Amino acid sequence: MWRFVLSLFLGILASTLALSALAVYAFHDVDAEMFGKWDVAFVELVLEFLLFSIAITLGSGVLTYLGRFIFCRRSLAPTQKLGLLVGAIIGIVQYPFETVVRLVADEHYDFWSYAYILRSIIVSSVVFTIFCARQGTSSS
């Protein structure tokens, strides 16, 4: 299970690091006071995404563990490839989602950011738990 959690974390972190570099250095998508201070903006964005990655990884790991326990699949764990893939998808979808929220509903930005984190945790945990349930029924 710990390998799966690590692969989920690495998938989120790798995709968000690549998108952060692209957003800061190519698109110059930074706050007005950070314009021209690209390295400082990039470091702040990396720290933000590090916390983002840790929150989603811990939440998904706990919910997946509980789902495996509830469905009596304690001996099964999602594969590392699945964790890496889902982590990368979470990271890649986050930047366009954040951009749309800033354009459409900037006054509710905090709400939508937290909603995205919760949705990511729940959806990834459901995917991992379903994978464990299918893995258990195919080998039985």
C-alpha positions in Angstrom: 0.0 0.0 0.0 2.8 2.4 0.8 4.3 2.0 -2.8 0.9 2.9 -4.2 0.6 6.0 -2.0 4.2 7.0 -3.0 3.3 6.6 -6.7 0.2 8.7 -6.3 2.2 11.4 -4.6 4.9 11.3 -7.3 2.3 11.5 -10.0 0.7 14.6 -8.6 4.0 16.2 -7.8 5.6 15.6 -11.2 2.6 16.8 -13.2 2.2 19.9 -11.0 5.9 20.7 -11.2 5.8 20.6 -15.0 2.7 22.7 -15.1 4.1 25.2 -12.6 7.2 25.8 -14.6 5.0 26.2 -17.8 2.6 28.6 -16.0 5.3 30.8 -14.5 8.0 30.8 -17.1 6.1 30.5 -20.4 2.6 32.0 -19.6 3.8 34.4 -16.9 0.7 33.5 -14.9 1.6 35.1 -11.6 0.2 37.7 -9.2 0.9 41.3 -10.2 3.4 41.8 -7.4 5.4 38.8 -8.5 5.7 39.9 -12.1 9.4 39.8 -13.0 10.3 37.8 -10.0 9.9 34.4 -11.7 12.1 32.4 -9.5 10.3 33.5 -6.3 6.9 32.9 -7.9 8.0 29.5 -9.0 9.2 28.5 -5.5 6.0 29.7 -3.9 4.0 27.7 -6.5 6.0 24.6 -5.8 5.5 24.9 -2.1 1.8 25.3 -2.7 1.6 22.3 -4.9 3.7 20.3 -2.4 1.0 20.9 0.3 -1.6 20.2 -2.4 0.1 16.8 -3.2 0.4 15.9 0.5 -3.2 16.7 1.3 -4.6 14.7 -1.6 -2.2 11.8 -1.1 -3.0 11.4 2.6 -6.7 11.8 2.1 -6.8 9.3 -0.7 -4.6 6.9 1.1 -6.8 7.0 4.2 -10.1 6.7 2.3 -8.7 3.9 0.1 -7.5 2.0 3.2 -11.0 2.4 4.7 -12.6 1.3 1.5 -10.4 -1.8 1.3 -11.3 -2.6 4.9 -15.0 -2.1 4.4 -15.1 -4.3 1.3 -12.8 -7.0 2.9 -10.0 -6.5 0.4 -7.3 -5.8 2.9 -4.7 -8.0 1.2 -5.2 -6.2 -2.2 -3.8 -2.8 -3.1 -4.0 -0.7 -6.2 -1.1 -0.9 -8.6 1.7 1.7 -8.7 0.9 2.4 -12.3 -2.7 3.3 -11.5 -1.6 5.6 -8.6 0.9 7.3 -10.9 -1.7 7.7 -13.7 -4.4 9.1 -11.4 -1.9 11.4 -9.7 -0.8 12.8 -13.0 -4.5 13.3 -14.1 -5.2 15.2 -10.8 -2.2 17.5 -11.4 -2.9 18.1 -15.0 -6.6 18.9 -14.6 -5.9 21.2 -11.6 -4.3 24.1 -13.6 -7.1 24.5 -16.2 -9.7 24.2 -13.5 -8.0 26.9 -11.4 -7.7 29.1 -14.5 -11.4 28.8 -15.3 -12.4 29.5 -11.7 -10.2 32.7 -11.6 -11.9 33.9 -14.8 -15.5 33.0 -14.0 -15.8 33.1 -10.2 -12.8 34.9 -8.7 -14.8 35.9 -5.6 -15.4 32.2 -4.7 -11.9 31.1 -5.5 -11.2 29.6 -2.1 -14.4 27.6 -2.1 -13.7 26.1 -5.5 -10.1 25.3 -4.6 -11.1 23.3 -1.6 -13.9 21.7 -3.5 -11.4 20.5 -6.1 -9.2 19.0 -3.4 -12.1 17.2 -1.8 -13.4 16.0 -5.2 -9.9 14.7 -6.1 -9.6 12.8 -2.8 -13.0 11.2 -3.2 -12.9 10.4 -6.9 -9.4 8.9 -6.6 -10.3 6.8 -3.5 -13.4 5.5 -5.3 -11.4 4.6 -8.4 -8.8 2.8 -6.2 -11.4 1.0 -4.1 -13.2 -0.2 -7.2 -9.9 -1.4 -8.7 -9.3 -3.4 -5.5 -12.8 -4.9 -5.6 -12.4 -5.9 -9.3 -8.9 -7.3 -8.6 -10.3 -9.4 -5.9 -13.2 -10.8 -7.9 -11.1 -11.6 -11.0 -8.7 -13.7 -8.9 -11.3 -15.5 -6.8 
